[in-house]
């Protein structure tokens, strides 16, 4: 079916006068009575500006985020030398003729409305005497009087539409979605404050640039005859000729709000649901901002189809009552807090494995979280710590480590998606993660595969590899391996500020000059060792022989036997420190400090030490 398109040119002031937020999209509207609420504080502005004929009403789709522009962004737009202000995109469904939806252009609508509202005394001054009065009162510098008069001339022809600007300003401040009205109120206050300063500062040329700004224009494109809401939105999202920069989170939030509409939630429930969604998953300052990307990556493409909110299964229910969704949010929050180490009294061993999965990457961490969230919703009588199993975490740690070594951990998104939708058991999940070339999960990894992967591993995976050296040694009893038996400590994780452990270059980075075959191994496992972060500054300039030779201070040796207890993760020396000290402690300084030896000599020998350790761990 063909989509009809029309376009028109519009100036910044006219954008806030010829288009109007539909009253039904605000909390000034009383949906039970199908009219404006006379008791609402903005009823007067809505009655005068919202009832005028002429402007086209539009709705703000639920996938739109809050107002993200700042004063700096608006200032950049106003002072830009470009004669154009971009394009605005609106859409209309065939089944709802006349219902215009603002698909792209909300940020500019809000910004231009806030700016014009701040300049309203100038733009809609009845005559020049009003401007002279502003100068006399000190709210306008005499230096800006000429620019103010030019703006007054620009606004004079549309002064009869001033109530519409007032209404749009009020509609944004009282939009039915909390995130919109709260962000607009904050942005509007910033604009008003900065404009007031600019008007009184004789050195500030902002008002002069506003004269040129209000003469610029943009194009409004209206697309019509879409057969459904999904068709309308999908035409403007993803790899299409016309694209709106919507985040996956915006679409998922829309699915949440639209689902509530179908279930007949009250206005208060809508507000609370969106607040819970934003605070749990999206707020920049929240504990869980890290979940944003991984969660919504798993919800790609099928955002509007049934089952999208497998991450919140209650929303897939035909009824989707507020009570069930509220319980789902609560359980999701509990699971997130647990995985973020925010729940006191939890099993420390489980937390170590969870930290290690986080070290391995977003997908291992988030997939495991989703698995246990789904399990928790099915077993709501149990606390999350009772549901998480240390033996399962141990198996996942081994399987995902093999995947990391295989350089394909980023390709486990489809596995995560199947976990999200409840299609894989734990054993199927682990089998799916384990690379075929690494050998059977139930046996030691293939020795040749492990050797090759260690040869190719770099600094990006070194932290996980050195942590994997601390996994419990595989023990087979009664013909089967014992999982979750033995202590485990994950290195390199944050416990407040900086991570307690860092990576040390055995031969200092400053020694590499790019002239030796061994230079290629500067950031490889042949030249890296784990140390405490607090030792980093003293270790990073030491020669390799000072760190390793037992005739010296034996700095790595301190991690083996001496020093304080915090040098011993989990209460015992790191096996690589122990093996390196025993194997290379009597090597000559020339061997240990030679960059060429990283290519042939001590470098390959160190890989052999790691290989022997990990064969018994993975």
N, C-alpha and C positions, 0 to 999 in steps of 0.2 A: 504494500500500500504506500502511495506517495505521501510525503510529509510536506505540508504547505509552510512557506516561510515569507514573512514580511519584515521590513526594517524601517527604521526612522532615525533621524538625527536629533540629538537632544543635548542641552547644555546642563552644567552641574546643578544650577538652581532649579531648573525645570524638572530635573530628575526627582526632586523631593516635592514637586508641586503637581506634576502630571501623573504621578503614580502614587498609590496610597496603600498602606498595609490594610488588608481586610479586617474590619472590626472583629469578625469571628476568630481571628488569629491572635487576639489579645485577651487578657483577663478582665478587660473592661466589659466584655460581652458576657451576658447572662445566657448560657446555652439552654437552661431549663425554660426560660421565658422567651428565648429567641429574640432578644433585644439588648440594647445597652443597659448596663446596670446603673440606675439613678443614684445608688448609694456610693458608687466608685468615685475616688478622688479625681479621676481624670474624665469624669462623665461630661463636664462642660466642654472641654477641648474636643472630646470625641463627638459630641452632638453637633458642634459648629463645623469642625473640619471634616469629620467622618461622614457627615450627611450631605455634603455638597455634591452637586452633579458635575461631571466632567472628568475627574481623575479615574484612571483604571485601577481597580482594586487588585492586589496580588497577595498570594499566600507564600510564606517562607517554608519550603519543604523541610521535613524533619531530619533529612540528612545534613542540613546546613549546621555548621558548628557555631560557636559564639563569635562575638566581634573580636577579632585578633589584631586589627590595626592599632597602632599606637600614634601618639602625637607626632613622633618622628617620621612615621610612615606617611601620615597625612601631609606633613610639612614638605616631605620629599616630593609627593604628588603635586602639591600646589606650586612648588618652585621649579618643577621640571621644565625643561625647555621644549619638551615634546608638545606639538599642537593638538595631539589626540589623547583621549583618556580611556582608550580601549573600547571593548564591546560588552554589552550587557546581554545576557541570554535568558529568555523566558520561554516557557512551554505550556501547552494546553492539551488536555486529553480529549479525544472525540466524545467520550461518554460524559464529560463534564464541561460543556462549552461555556465559555465565559469565566471559568476558574483559571486564572493565570498563576503560574508558579515561577518564582524567581530562582532560576537554576544557577546563574552565575552573575554576581554583581551586588551581593548583599553587603560586602565590606565597603564598597564605594557608596552604596545607598546610605548606610549608617554614618560613614565618615562625612559625606557631603551634607547630610541632614544635621549632624552635630555642628559642623562648621557654619552652615547657614543660620542655624539657631543662635549660635554665639554672635553672629554678625547681624542678626535680625533688626536691632535698633538702627543700624546703618542702612541695610538693604531696603527696609520698608519704612524709612523715615518719611513723614508726610511732606516735609519741605526742608530747605536748607537751614531753617531756623532751629530745627531739632538737632542738627549736627553742630550748630554753633553752641547750643545749650550743652551738648556733650563736652565740647572744648572748655566751656566755662566751668563745668562741674569737675573737670580733671580726668574724665574717663576716656578722653581722646586728645592726643597730642596735637597741637596746632600744625605740626609738621605733616600730619597725616590727613589734614582736612581736605586737601585737593583729591586724594585717593578716595576718601570717604564719599565725596560728592559724586565721583565717577561711579562708585558702586551703587549709590542711591539712584542714579539715573538708570543703571542696569536693572535694578529691582523694581523701579517705579511702575513699569508696564505690567508687572505681575503682583503688585501689592494687594490686589483683591483676593489673591490666593494664599495670603499669609496664614490664614487659619488652617490650611492643609499642612503647611510646614509644622505648625504647632501641634497638629494632630499626629503627624508621623513621628515627631519627637516623643510625644506621649505614648504612642503605640509601641515604640521600641523600648521605652522605659517600663512599659506594662505588658510586654509580650507574654503569652501564655507559657512559654518555655523559660524556666528560671535562668538557664545559662545565657540566653540572649539578653534578657533584661538586666542581669547583673553585670555582664561584660560591657553592655552599652552604657549603663550608668557610670561605670568606672571610666570608660573612654570619653564619654561626654563631659564629665567633670574635668578631665585633663585638658580637653580641647578648650572648654570655657576659660579655664585658668590661664592657659598659654595665650589665647586670643586677647584676653583682658590685659595681660602684660605687654603684648605687642602693640596694642592701641595706645598705651600710655608712654611707651619708650620711643623717644624721637629718633633713636639710632636704628630701630628695628624696621626693616623694609618689608615686613610680611604683608601689610595691607596693600602696598603697591603691587606685589606679586599676585594678590588676590584679584586685582582688576583684570590682569591678563588671564588668570585661571578661569574666571567666570565667563570668559569669551571662548574658551576651548569647548570642544564637544566630543561626544561618543555616540556610538551606534547601538540602538536597541533592536535586537533580533527576536522575533516571536515565531516559534515553531508550533504548528498546530496539527491536529488529527492523529495524535498518537493513540493507539488502541488500548493502552493500559498504562498504569503508573510505572510498572516495571519496564515497559518498552520506552517510555519517556526518559527514565533515569538512565537505563543502560545505553541509550544513544549518546549520553554525555559523560560516560565513565569508561575508563580503560583505553584500549588501543583503537580509538575511533578518529575519524577525520575532524570531528569537533569534540574537544575534550575539556572537561571541567576538572580542576585539580581537587578532587574529593578524596579524602583518606578513607581507608577501609573502615576505620572506626566510625566515621560519619554515617556510612551506610548501615553499619550494625546498630548504631543508635537509632537510626530511622526505623529499622526493623522492629526494635523494641517498642518505640512509640506507636508505630502502626499496629503492632499486635495488641497493644493496650486499647487502641481505638476499637478494634474488632471485638474486644472483650468487654467494652463498656466501662472502662475505668473512669473514676472521677477526676476532676481537674487536679485535686490535691495528690492523688495517686500518680498521675502523670508527672507532676513536678518532683515527687519523691523518687520515682523510678529513674528519671533522668539524672537527678542529683546523685543517686546511688551509683549509677553507671559511670558518670563522670569522675566522681571522687575515688571510685574503686580502680578504674582502669586508665583514666586519662589525665588527671590533674598533674601538672608539672612538679609540684612540690610534694606529691603523695609518695608513700612508701613503694607503691606498685607501678610507678611509671615505667619500670623496666619491662613490664608485661605487655605494654602497648603493641609493639611491633610483632612479636611472636604470636600473640593471641589472634590478632586480626589478620595476620598472614594466613592463618589456618582457616579463616572464614571467607577467603577470597571468592570471587566470581558468583557463587550461589547465594549471595547475601539475602536475596528476596525470596528464595525458595523455602519450602517447608523443611524444617530441620536445621536451619541456619544456626539457631541458638542451642545446638547440642552442648555448647559451653554453659548454657543455662537451660537445661532440658525442660524446665517448667513452662518455658515460652512455646514449646512445641505442642503443648496440650491444647485440645480444642477449646477448653474453657479459659485457660491461662488466667486464673483468678489472681487478684492482687496478692492475696495471702500466700499462694503457692510461689509466686515470683519473689515475694519478699523473703520467703524461706530459702529460695534458691540463692538469692543475693547473699544472705547470711552465711550459708554453707560455703559459697565461693570465697567470701571474705575470710572465713575461718581457715580454709585451705591455703589461701594466699599468705595469711599471717604465719601459718605453720611453716610453709616453705621459705618464708623470708626470715625465719628465726625469731619471730616476734612473740611466740607462745612460750611461757615459762614452764618448767617441769617436764620438758619433752626429753625423750631418749637421746643422749648426746651422740651415740653412735649413728643413729638415723640422721641427725643433723649434719654430721661429718660427710656422709654419703650425699646428702642433698647439696651441701656446699660444693662437693666435687662435681656433681652433675652440672651445677651452675658454672663451674670453671670450664667444663667441657664445651659449653655453648648454650645458646638460648633454646634450641630445639630439644636437646636432651632434658633440660630443666623443665621447660614448659610442658612437654609431652608427659613427663612423669607427674607433674602437678595435675594435669588434666585427667590422667588415669585415676589418681587418688581422689580427685574431686568427684568424678563419676561414681567411684566406689562409695564415697562418703554419702552422696545423695541417695544411693540405694540402701545404705545402712545407717540411716539417720539417728539410730539410737546409740551409736558408738562415737566416741571422741576420735578426732583425726589421728592422734598418736597411737590409738589402738588399731587403726586400719592400716597405717603404713608399716610395711614389713621389711626388716633389715636384710633378710636374705634376698628379697626381690631387688632392693636397692643395690646390693652387692653384685647381683647378676647384671643389672642394667649398667653399673659402673664398668664392668669388664667388657660387655658388648659394645657400649658406646666408645670405650677407649680403643678397641680394635677398629671401630669405624673412624675415629679420629686419625689413627695411624694410617688408615687406608685413604685419607684425604677426601672422604666422601660423606662427612657428617652433615654437611649442608644439604645433602640430597635425601634427608630423612623426613622431609615435609609431608610426603604422601603417607608415610607410616604414622606420623603425628595426626594427620587427618583421619586415618582409620581408627586411631585410638579415640579421637574426638567423637567419632560417630559410633563408638562401641562395637567395632567390627573385629577386633583382635583380642585374643586372650593374652595373658602375660607371656606364656611360652611362645606363642606365635609372634608376638612383638619382639622378643629377644632373638628369635631365629631370623626375623626380617632385618634386624639391625646388623647382625653378625655378617661381615663380608665373607663370601664363599671362599675366596683365596686364603683367608686366614685359618682355614681348617674348621673342624667341628667345634661348636661352642663347648661341648662336654669334655673336650680334650685340650691339651696344651696347644697354643697356636703353632701353625706351621713355621718351623725354624727359618726356612729360606725366606718366606714372606716377611717375617718379623725383621730379619736382618736387612732386607731391602727397604722396608718402611723406616727403620731407624736411620739408614743412610740418607734418606730423602727428607727426614723431618727437620724442621727449622725452629727458629726461636718462638714462632707463634704457637707451636704445640708443645714446647719444652716444659712449660709449667705443669701441664696435665701429665706428661710422661714421667716427670720426677715425682709427682704426687702418686701416680699409679704404682711406683716402686714400693709404696707403703701399703698397698692393698694386702689383705691377708694372704699368706702363701697357700696355694691350693693343696688341700689334704683330701685324700680319697679314703673313705672308710666304708667297708661293706660293699665295695664296688661302685660307690657314688661319691661325688665331691661334696664336701661340707661347705655350705654357703652361709655367710654372715657370721662365721666363727673367727674370732680374733679381732684385736683392736685395729682401727683405721683412723688416720689423721690426714685431712686434706690440707696441703700447703697452699700458699699464695692467695688465700681468700681474705677478704676484708673482715676485720672484727672491730669496726668502729671507724678509724681513720684509714691510714695506709695499710696495705697487706703486710702481715708480719714477715713474710718470706719474699725474697727477690731472686733474680738470676744473676750470677757472677760470670764474667768472661775469664776463663782460666788464664789465658794470655790476654792482657789488657787490650782494649780496643785501640788505644793510642799507639800500640806497637805495630799495627797493620798499616803498611804503606802502599799496598796494591802492586807489589813487585814479585810476589812469591806464589807458587801453586797452592800453598796453604791458605792464602787469603780468602779463597772461596769458602773456607770452613769457619770463618770468624764467628758467625751466628748459628753454627750447627751444634748438634749434641756432642761433637768432639771437643768443643771448647766452652761448654756451659756447665755450671754447677749450681745447686740451690744453696743459698745462705740466708741468714736473717737480714731483714731490711736495715736494721740498725748497724749491721757490719758493712753495709754496702760502700760507704764513703772510704773506709780504711782498706777494704779489699781491692777496690776496682783499679788501683794503680800498682799493686804489688806484682812482682814477677811471678811466673808460674812456679818456679822452683821454691820460692819462699812459702807458697801456699801448700806445696805437696811434700817436699823433701823432709824426712824425719830428722835430719841433722840440723834443720832450721827450727823456727818457732812452731812449725807444723800447724799452720792455721786451719786447714781443712781437718787436720788431726784433732783439733779441739772439738769439732763437731762429732768426732768419733768417740772420744773417751773423756776429754777434759771439759772445762768450761762449765757454765751454769746449765740447769736442767732445761731451760727453754731452747737450748741448742738441740735437744733430742725430741723430735716430734713423736708424740705418743709414748714417750718414756724410753725410747731406744734410738740409737744412732741411725741416720739415714743409710741404707745399705750401699748407696753409691759412694758416700764419704768413706765408709769402711773399706770397700773394695778398692777404691782409688788409692787410698793411703797404703794399703797392704801391697798393691801391685806396682805402684810407681813411686813409692816413698824413697827408694834407693836409686832412682834414676839420676843421671848427671844434670846439672843446670843447663848444659848446652842442649840436651835432649828435650827437657821440659819447656825451655823458652824458645825453641825453634818453631817458627811458623811452618816450615817445610814438614816437620814431624806430624803436623795435623793431617797432612795428606797421606803420609806413609810412615807409620811408627806409633807414637803414643796416641794419636787421634783414633785410628782404627781399634787400638787396644781398648780405649774407653768405650767405644761402641760395643765391643765384645762383653765388657762388664755389664752394661745396661741390658744387653741381649740375654745374658744369663739370669739376671734378676727378673726381667719381665716374663721370661718363659715360665717361671714358677708363679707368676701373678695373674697372667691373662689366660 
